[in-house]
Amino acid sequence: MASRARQVGLRAGGAAVSAGRVAWREVAGLSCAQGHGVGRMLLTPVLQRAGQEGLPSYLETFVPENVRFYEHRGFNVVDAGAEPRSQSRFSAVGRGSHR
C-alpha cells in the first residue's frame, strides 16, 4: 500500500487513537492522484475498526472541496473557521460521537 500511495502522490501520517477517538494526523495528496480510490483505501479499514470499537473519528481539512468526500463516508461538519496565524479557512469533520 505504501508504494502504491507514493506512486499516486499521497502522503499519510496515519491515524492515532487519543482520548477515546480516532484523529487523523496528516493525509495529503496531489490533485492528479484524486479519483483513483487511494483516499478511500486509506480511510475504509480505519473507519471500520473505529466503528467496531465504538470510537468516533475526527479530522480537519483546509480544502473545501474535500468536505464532500468526507461527508460521503459518514462524516459531518462539526466546526469551521480560520487558522489563527495564517487565516487559512478550515472545516473540522467528525463521524460518531463528538466531544
N, CA, C and O atoms as CSV, one atom per row, in Angstrom:
chain,resi,resn,atom,element,x,y,z
A,1,MET,N,N,0.820,-1.200,0.000
A,1,MET,CA,C,0.000,0.000,0.000
A,1,MET,C,C,0.859,1.256,0.000
A,1,MET,O,O,0.550,2.221,-0.699
A,2,ALA,N,N,1.944,1.248,0.786
A,2,ALA,CA,C,2.772,2.448,0.858
A,2,ALA,C,C,3.372,2.788,-0.501
A,2,ALA,O,O,3.399,3.953,-0.896
A,3,SER,N,N,3.855,1.770,-1.218
A,3,SER,CA,C,4.438,2.071,-2.529
A,3,SER,C,C,3.370,2.557,-3.489
A,3,SER,O,O,3.642,3.448,-4.294
A,4,ARG,N,N,2.162,2.007,-3.437
A,4,ARG,CA,C,1.068,2.472,-4.284
A,4,ARG,C,C,0.720,3.913,-3.928
A,4,ARG,O,O,0.456,4.724,-4.815
A,5,ALA,N,N,0.718,4.232,-2.654
A,5,ALA,CA,C,0.430,5.600,-2.234
A,5,ALA,C,C,1.456,6.561,-2.799
A,5,ALA,O,O,1.100,7.639,-3.277
A,6,ARG,N,N,2.722,6.186,-2.751
A,6,ARG,CA,C,3.765,7.047,-3.305
A,6,ARG,C,C,3.601,7.202,-4.814
A,6,ARG,O,O,3.849,8.280,-5.355
A,7,GLN,N,N,3.187,6.142,-5.494
A,7,GLN,CA,C,3.016,6.193,-6.947
A,7,GLN,C,C,1.984,7.227,-7.365
A,7,GLN,O,O,2.136,7.873,-8.402
A,8,VAL,N,N,0.942,7.389,-6.572
A,8,VAL,CA,C,-0.105,8.335,-6.948
A,8,VAL,C,C,0.012,9.658,-6.206
A,8,VAL,O,O,-0.882,10.498,-6.303
A,9,GLY,N,N,1.085,9.855,-5.477
A,9,GLY,CA,C,1.338,11.141,-4.849
A,9,GLY,C,C,0.590,11.380,-3.561
A,9,GLY,O,O,0.083,12.480,-3.338
A,10,LEU,N,N,0.509,10.383,-2.712
A,10,LEU,CA,C,-0.212,10.521,-1.458
A,10,LEU,C,C,0.776,10.430,-0.306
A,10,LEU,O,O,1.708,9.626,-0.337
A,11,ARG,N,N,0.567,11.248,0.698
A,11,ARG,CA,C,1.386,11.194,1.905
A,11,ARG,C,C,0.442,11.034,3.072
A,11,ARG,O,O,-0.519,11.793,3.197
A,12,ALA,N,N,0.692,10.070,3.925
A,12,ALA,CA,C,-0.181,9.849,5.069
A,12,ALA,C,C,0.653,9.739,6.334
A,12,ALA,O,O,1.616,8.974,6.394
A,13,GLY,N,N,0.275,10.508,7.338
A,13,GLY,CA,C,0.946,10.446,8.624
A,13,GLY,C,C,0.273,9.467,9.564
A,13,GLY,O,O,0.746,9.254,10.680
A,14,GLY,N,N,-0.824,8.869,9.127
A,14,GLY,CA,C,-1.507,7.860,9.912
A,14,GLY,C,C,-2.592,8.428,10.792
A,14,GLY,O,O,-2.870,9.627,10.790
A,15,ALA,N,N,-3.188,7.545,11.534
A,15,ALA,CA,C,-4.260,7.911,12.449
A,15,ALA,C,C,-3.808,7.545,13.848
A,15,ALA,O,O,-3.034,6.606,14.031
A,16,ALA,N,N,-4.281,8.272,14.819
A,16,ALA,CA,C,-3.923,8.000,16.201
A,16,ALA,C,C,-5.189,7.914,17.038
A,16,ALA,O,O,-6.145,8.656,16.808
A,17,VAL,N,N,-5.193,7.022,17.992
A,17,VAL,CA,C,-6.297,6.946,18.938
A,17,VAL,C,C,-5.881,7.760,20.147
A,17,VAL,O,O,-4.865,7.484,20.785
A,18,SER,N,N,-6.687,8.772,20.451
A,18,SER,CA,C,-6.371,9.670,21.551
A,18,SER,C,C,-7.663,10.054,22.242
A,18,SER,O,O,-8.642,10.405,21.584
A,19,ALA,N,N,-7.673,9.990,23.546
A,19,ALA,CA,C,-8.849,10.364,24.337
A,19,ALA,C,C,-10.093,9.638,23.833
A,19,ALA,O,O,-11.181,10.213,23.789
A,20,GLY,N,N,-9.924,8.361,23.451
A,20,GLY,CA,C,-11.062,7.556,23.044
A,20,GLY,C,C,-11.638,7.885,21.689
A,20,GLY,O,O,-12.812,7.607,21.445
A,21,ARG,N,N,-10.861,8.464,20.803
A,21,ARG,CA,C,-11.339,8.729,19.447
A,21,ARG,C,C,-10.186,8.639,18.457
A,21,ARG,O,O,-9.015,8.712,18.829
A,22,VAL,N,N,-10.547,8.479,17.192
A,22,VAL,CA,C,-9.543,8.394,16.141
A,22,VAL,C,C,-9.317,9.789,15.590
A,22,VAL,O,O,-10.271,10.462,15.199
A,23,ALA,N,N,-8.078,10.229,15.553
A,23,ALA,CA,C,-7.728,11.532,14.983
A,23,ALA,C,C,-6.697,11.299,13.888
A,23,ALA,O,O,-5.667,10.667,14.121
A,24,TRP,N,N,-6.975,11.805,12.707
A,24,TRP,CA,C,-6.048,11.673,11.584
A,24,TRP,C,C,-4.952,12.704,11.746
A,24,TRP,O,O,-5.235,13.882,11.968
A,25,ARG,N,N,-3.707,12.277,11.636
A,25,ARG,CA,C,-2.590,13.206,11.774
A,25,ARG,C,C,-2.374,14.005,10.497
A,25,ARG,O,O,-2.404,15.236,10.512
A,26,GLU,N,N,-2.159,13.306,9.403
A,26,GLU,CA,C,-1.909,14.025,8.157
A,26,GLU,C,C,-2.153,13.094,6.990
A,26,GLU,O,O,-1.576,12.009,6.914
A,27,VAL,N,N,-2.994,13.516,6.099
A,27,VAL,CA,C,-3.209,12.808,4.841
A,27,VAL,C,C,-3.215,13.887,3.773
A,27,VAL,O,O,-4.024,14.813,3.823
A,28,ALA,N,N,-2.328,13.771,2.823
A,28,ALA,CA,C,-2.238,14.781,1.771
A,28,ALA,C,C,-2.016,14.084,0.440
A,28,ALA,O,O,-1.295,13.090,0.359
A,29,GLY,N,N,-2.633,14.606,-0.588
A,29,GLY,CA,C,-2.469,14.007,-1.900
A,29,GLY,C,C,-2.354,15.064,-2.980
A,29,GLY,O,O,-2.850,16.182,-2.834
A,30,LEU,N,N,-1.702,14.697,-4.050
A,30,LEU,CA,C,-1.627,15.582,-5.210
A,30,LEU,C,C,-2.964,15.556,-5.928
A,30,LEU,O,O,-3.654,14.537,-5.936
A,31,SER,N,N,-3.324,16.675,-6.527
A,31,SER,CA,C,-4.610,16.724,-7.222
A,31,SER,C,C,-4.679,15.688,-8.340
A,31,SER,O,O,-5.765,15.193,-8.643
A,32,CYS,N,N,-3.554,15.350,-8.960
A,32,CYS,CA,C,-3.564,14.346,-10.022
A,32,CYS,C,C,-3.845,12.949,-9.490
A,32,CYS,O,O,-4.164,12.046,-10.264
A,33,ALA,N,N,-3.729,12.753,-8.154
A,33,ALA,CA,C,-3.999,11.452,-7.549
A,33,ALA,C,C,-5.466,11.269,-7.197
A,33,ALA,O,O,-5.903,10.150,-6.926
A,34,GLN,N,N,-6.221,12.341,-7.198
A,34,GLN,CA,C,-7.628,12.248,-6.815
A,34,GLN,C,C,-8.406,11.427,-7.829
A,34,GLN,O,O,-8.127,11.455,-9.027
A,35,GLY,N,N,-9.391,10.695,-7.315
A,35,GLY,CA,C,-10.238,9.900,-8.180
A,35,GLY,C,C,-9.713,8.507,-8.468
A,35,GLY,O,O,-10.282,7.786,-9.287
A,36,HIS,N,N,-8.622,8.116,-7.798
A,36,HIS,CA,C,-8.053,6.786,-8.013
A,36,HIS,C,C,-8.363,5.830,-6.862
A,36,HIS,O,O,-7.885,4.696,-6.870
A,37,GLY,N,N,-9.144,6.256,-5.881
A,37,GLY,CA,C,-9.550,5.378,-4.791
A,37,GLY,C,C,-8.554,5.226,-3.664
A,37,GLY,O,O,-8.778,4.432,-2.750
A,38,VAL,N,N,-7.456,5.969,-3.703
A,38,VAL,CA,C,-6.437,5.804,-2.667
A,38,VAL,C,C,-6.933,6.344,-1.327
A,38,VAL,O,O,-6.722,5.710,-0.293
A,39,GLY,N,N,-7.585,7.500,-1.331
A,39,GLY,CA,C,-8.131,8.047,-0.091
A,39,GLY,C,C,-9.131,7.096,0.549
A,39,GLY,O,O,-9.117,6.886,1.762
A,40,ARG,N,N,-9.990,6.528,-0.272
A,40,ARG,CA,C,-10.974,5.552,0.211
A,40,ARG,C,C,-10.259,4.335,0.790
A,40,ARG,O,O,-10.648,3.824,1.840
A,41,MET,N,N,-9.204,3.868,0.101
A,41,MET,CA,C,-8.460,2.697,0.590
A,41,MET,C,C,-7.816,2.974,1.948
A,41,MET,O,O,-7.737,2.079,2.791
A,42,LEU,N,N,-7.358,4.199,2.163
A,42,LEU,CA,C,-6.760,4.540,3.452
A,42,LEU,C,C,-7.803,4.652,4.558
A,42,LEU,O,O,-7.595,4.171,5.672
A,43,LEU,N,N,-8.916,5.284,4.242
A,43,LEU,CA,C,-9.938,5.541,5.256
A,43,LEU,C,C,-10.724,4.303,5.659
A,43,LEU,O,O,-10.997,4.102,6.843
A,44,THR,N,N,-11.087,3.478,4.699
A,44,THR,CA,C,-12.022,2.385,4.957
A,44,THR,C,C,-11.617,1.471,6.108
A,44,THR,O,O,-12.429,1.277,7.013
A,45,PRO,N,N,-10.410,0.896,6.133
A,45,PRO,CA,C,-10.105,-0.019,7.238
A,45,PRO,C,C,-10.061,0.666,8.606
A,45,PRO,O,O,-10.462,0.073,9.608
A,46,VAL,N,N,-9.583,1.889,8.654
A,46,VAL,CA,C,-9.520,2.598,9.936
A,46,VAL,C,C,-10.923,2.942,10.419
A,46,VAL,O,O,-11.223,2.799,11.605
A,47,LEU,N,N,-11.793,3.398,9.499
A,47,LEU,CA,C,-13.166,3.718,9.886
A,47,LEU,C,C,-13.934,2.475,10.299
A,47,LEU,O,O,-14.756,2.534,11.213
A,48,GLN,N,N,-13.681,1.349,9.641
A,48,GLN,CA,C,-14.344,0.102,10.033
A,48,GLN,C,C,-13.938,-0.295,11.446
A,48,GLN,O,O,-14.780,-0.676,12.260
A,49,ARG,N,N,-12.663,-0.205,11.727
A,49,ARG,CA,C,-12.196,-0.569,13.067
A,49,ARG,C,C,-12.724,0.401,14.125
A,49,ARG,O,O,-13.144,-0.011,15.206
A,50,ALA,N,N,-12.695,1.679,13.800
A,50,ALA,CA,C,-13.235,2.666,14.744
A,50,ALA,C,C,-14.705,2.371,15.028
A,50,ALA,O,O,-15.150,2.449,16.173
A,51,GLY,N,N,-15.458,2.030,13.978
A,51,GLY,CA,C,-16.870,1.694,14.160
A,51,GLY,C,C,-17.065,0.464,15.021
A,51,GLY,O,O,-17.946,0.442,15.881
A,52,GLN,N,N,-16.251,-0.565,14.800
A,52,GLN,CA,C,-16.335,-1.793,15.593
A,52,GLN,C,C,-16.044,-1.532,17.059
A,52,GLN,O,O,-16.629,-2.160,17.941
A,53,GLU,N,N,-15.135,-0.598,17.311
A,53,GLU,CA,C,-14.742,-0.308,18.692
A,53,GLU,C,C,-15.543,0.846,19.292
A,53,GLU,O,O,-15.320,1.238,20.437
A,54,GLY,N,N,-16.477,1.384,18.511
A,54,GLY,CA,C,-17.310,2.473,19.018
A,54,GLY,C,C,-16.566,3.785,19.183
A,54,GLY,O,O,-16.948,4.613,20.010
A,55,LEU,N,N,-15.501,3.989,18.401
A,55,LEU,CA,C,-14.705,5.208,18.517
A,55,LEU,C,C,-15.108,6.226,17.457
A,55,LEU,O,O,-15.222,5.875,16.282
A,56,PRO,N,N,-15.321,7.460,17.840
A,56,PRO,CA,C,-15.572,8.499,16.839
A,56,PRO,C,C,-14.274,8.868,16.112
A,56,PRO,O,O,-13.180,8.658,16.635
A,57,SER,N,N,-14.406,9.407,14.928
A,57,SER,CA,C,-13.255,9.868,14.136
A,57,SER,C,C,-13.402,11.353,13.878
A,57,SER,O,O,-14.516,11.869,13.783
A,58,TYR,N,N,-12.283,12.033,13.764
A,58,TYR,CA,C,-12.267,13.484,13.625
A,58,TYR,C,C,-11.089,13.881,12.751
A,58,TYR,O,O,-10.007,13.305,12.868
A,59,LEU,N,N,-11.286,14.854,11.882
A,59,LEU,CA,C,-10.180,15.408,11.112
A,59,LEU,C,C,-10.511,16.817,10.677
A,59,LEU,O,O,-11.662,17.250,10.732
A,60,GLU,N,N,-9.490,17.522,10.244
A,60,GLU,CA,C,-9.657,18.883,9.732
A,60,GLU,C,C,-9.132,18.930,8.314
A,60,GLU,O,O,-8.146,18.269,7.989
A,61,THR,N,N,-9.785,19.708,7.470
A,61,THR,CA,C,-9.318,19.887,6.108
A,61,THR,C,C,-9.284,21.374,5.780
A,61,THR,O,O,-10.166,22.137,6.171
A,62,PHE,N,N,-8.256,21.757,5.061
A,62,PHE,CA,C,-8.131,23.132,4.599
A,62,PHE,C,C,-8.537,23.252,3.134
A,62,PHE,O,O,-8.359,24.302,2.517
A,63,VAL,N,N,-9.084,22.171,2.583
A,63,VAL,CA,C,-9.516,22.144,1.182
A,63,VAL,C,C,-11.040,21.980,1.168
A,63,VAL,O,O,-11.546,20.886,1.415
A,64,PRO,N,N,-11.769,23.058,0.882
A,64,PRO,CA,C,-13.236,22.983,0.935
A,64,PRO,C,C,-13.837,21.860,0.095
A,64,PRO,O,O,-14.849,21.272,0.477
A,65,GLU,N,N,-13.226,21.563,-1.035
A,65,GLU,CA,C,-13.738,20.517,-1.910
A,65,GLU,C,C,-13.667,19.137,-1.267
A,65,GLU,O,O,-14.388,18.230,-1.681
A,66,ASN,N,N,-12.807,18.961,-0.257
A,66,ASN,CA,C,-12.666,17.661,0.398
A,66,ASN,C,C,-13.813,17.342,1.345
A,66,ASN,O,O,-14.025,16.177,1.684
A,67,VAL,N,N,-14.556,18.354,1.778
A,67,VAL,CA,C,-15.643,18.123,2.729
A,67,VAL,C,C,-16.652,17.129,2.158
A,67,VAL,O,O,-17.118,16.242,2.873
A,68,ARG,N,N,-16.983,17.267,0.903
A,68,ARG,CA,C,-17.956,16.355,0.286
A,68,ARG,C,C,-17.439,14.912,0.304
A,68,ARG,O,O,-18.207,13.985,0.563
A,69,PHE,N,N,-16.158,14.719,0.033
A,69,PHE,CA,C,-15.546,13.383,0.088
A,69,PHE,C,C,-15.782,12.760,1.461
A,69,PHE,O,O,-16.186,11.602,1.559
A,70,TYR,N,N,-15.529,13.532,2.521
A,70,TYR,CA,C,-15.697,13.012,3.875
A,70,TYR,C,C,-17.172,12.808,4.213
A,70,TYR,O,O,-17.516,11.835,4.885
A,71,GLU,N,N,-18.034,13.692,3.768
A,71,GLU,CA,C,-19.464,13.520,4.022
A,71,GLU,C,C,-19.979,12.226,3.407
A,71,GLU,O,O,-20.841,11.569,3.991
A,72,HIS,N,N,-19.473,11.853,2.255
A,72,HIS,CA,C,-19.873,10.593,1.621
A,72,HIS,C,C,-19.413,9.380,2.415
A,72,HIS,O,O,-19.875,8.267,2.166
A,73,ARG,N,N,-18.524,9.580,3.350
A,73,ARG,CA,C,-18.025,8.492,4.187
A,73,ARG,C,C,-18.545,8.597,5.615
A,73,ARG,O,O,-17.968,8.018,6.536
A,74,GLY,N,N,-19.625,9.328,5.796
A,74,GLY,CA,C,-20.294,9.376,7.094
A,74,GLY,C,C,-19.865,10.482,8.027
A,74,GLY,O,O,-20.332,10.531,9.165
A,75,PHE,N,N,-18.990,11.375,7.589
A,75,PHE,CA,C,-18.568,12.495,8.419
A,75,PHE,C,C,-19.562,13.643,8.288
A,75,PHE,O,O,-20.242,13.773,7.270
A,76,ASN,N,N,-19.641,14.465,9.314
A,76,ASN,CA,C,-20.426,15.706,9.309
A,76,ASN,C,C,-19.522,16.848,9.718
A,76,ASN,O,O,-18.598,16.660,10.510
A,77,VAL,N,N,-19.780,18.025,9.188
A,77,VAL,CA,C,-19.020,19.204,9.596
A,77,VAL,C,C,-19.414,19.532,11.035
A,77,VAL,O,O,-20.594,19.730,11.327
A,78,VAL,N,N,-18.431,19.590,11.932
A,78,VAL,CA,C,-18.691,19.892,13.336
A,78,VAL,C,C,-18.174,21.269,13.727
A,78,VAL,O,O,-18.536,21.796,14.779
A,79,ASP,N,N,-17.328,21.852,12.881
A,79,ASP,CA,C,-16.808,23.191,13.155
A,79,ASP,C,C,-16.162,23.712,11.870
A,79,ASP,O,O,-15.794,22.935,10.989
A,80,ALA,N,N,-16.033,24.993,11.780
A,80,ALA,CA,C,-15.346,25.632,10.656
A,80,ALA,C,C,-14.809,26.957,11.161
A,80,ALA,O,O,-15.360,27.547,12.091
A,81,GLY,N,N,-13.746,27.418,10.554
A,81,GLY,CA,C,-13.172,28.681,10.983
A,81,GLY,C,C,-11.912,29.000,10.222
A,81,GLY,O,O,-11.695,28.526,9.107
A,82,ALA,N,N,-11.088,29.814,10.847
A,82,ALA,CA,C,-9.818,30.221,10.243
A,82,ALA,C,C,-8.696,29.908,11.223
A,82,ALA,O,O,-8.828,30.133,12.426
A,83,GLU,N,N,-7.601,29.393,10.700
A,83,GLU,CA,C,-6.423,29.133,11.499
A,83,GLU,C,C,-5.882,30.486,11.952
A,83,GLU,O,O,-5.716,31.380,11.123
A,84,PRO,N,N,-5.600,30.664,13.257
A,84,PRO,CA,C,-5.257,31.988,13.781
A,84,PRO,C,C,-4.079,32.703,13.113
A,84,PRO,O,O,-4.163,33.903,12.850
A,85,ARG,N,N,-3.002,32.002,12.838
A,85,ARG,CA,C,-1.831,32.675,12.266
A,85,ARG,C,C,-1.997,33.018,10.795
A,85,ARG,O,O,-1.792,34.162,10.391
A,86,SER,N,N,-2.370,32.026,9.997
A,86,SER,CA,C,-2.416,32.222,8.541
A,86,SER,C,C,-3.763,32.716,8.039
A,86,SER,O,O,-3.877,33.203,6.914
A,87,GLN,N,N,-4.782,32.587,8.882
A,87,GLN,CA,C,-6.161,32.897,8.500
A,87,GLN,C,C,-6.677,31.967,7.392
A,87,GLN,O,O,-7.667,32.282,6.731
A,88,SER,N,N,-6.012,30.831,7.191
A,88,SER,CA,C,-6.485,29.830,6.229
A,88,SER,C,C,-7.780,29.230,6.749
A,88,SER,O,O,-7.870,28.868,7.922
A,89,ARG,N,N,-8.774,29.123,5.895
A,89,ARG,CA,C,-10.073,28.560,6.260
A,89,ARG,C,C,-9.964,27.044,6.391
A,89,ARG,O,O,-9.256,26.397,5.619
A,90,PHE,N,N,-10.669,26.480,7.373
A,90,PHE,CA,C,-10.681,25.035,7.551
A,90,PHE,C,C,-12.074,24.573,7.931
A,90,PHE,O,O,-12.908,25.357,8.385
A,91,SER,N,N,-12.305,23.298,7.737
A,91,SER,CA,C,-13.521,22.635,8.207
A,91,SER,C,C,-13.088,21.450,9.048
A,91,SER,O,O,-12.190,20.701,8.660
A,92,ALA,N,N,-13.726,21.276,10.202
A,92,ALA,CA,C,-13.499,20.119,11.056
A,92,ALA,C,C,-14.680,19.187,10.830
A,92,ALA,O,O,-15.837,19.601,10.909
A,93,VAL,N,N,-14.378,17.932,10.550
A,93,VAL,CA,C,-15.429,16.954,10.310
A,93,VAL,C,C,-15.273,15.797,11.269
A,93,VAL,O,O,-14.158,15.422,11.632
A,94,GLY,N,N,-16.394,15.234,11.678
A,94,GLY,CA,C,-16.373,14.132,12.610
A,94,GLY,C,C,-17.382,13.074,12.232
A,94,GLY,O,O,-18.333,13.328,11.493
A,95,ARG,N,N,-17.160,11.898,12.746
A,95,ARG,CA,C,-18.035,10.757,12.493
A,95,ARG,C,C,-18.169,10.014,13.805
A,95,ARG,O,O,-17.159,9.702,14.436
A,96,GLY,N,N,-19.372,9.726,14.227
A,96,GLY,CA,C,-19.610,9.113,15.530
A,96,GLY,C,C,-19.860,10.213,16.539
A,96,GLY,O,O,-20.153,11.346,16.156
A,97,SER,N,N,-19.751,9.910,17.805
A,97,SER,CA,C,-19.974,10.896,18.855
A,97,SER,C,C,-18.798,11.868,18.912
A,97,SER,O,O,-17.643,11.470,18.754
A,98,HIS,N,N,-19.098,13.124,19.135
A,98,HIS,CA,C,-18.053,14.154,19.210
A,98,HIS,C,C,-18.139,14.857,20.546
A,98,HIS,O,O,-19.226,15.088,21.075
A,99,ARG,N,N,-16.972,15.199,21.088
A,99,ARG,CA,C,-16.933,15.939,22.361
A,99,ARG,C,C,-16.599,17.371,22.101
A,99,ARG,O,O,-16.517,18.165,23.037
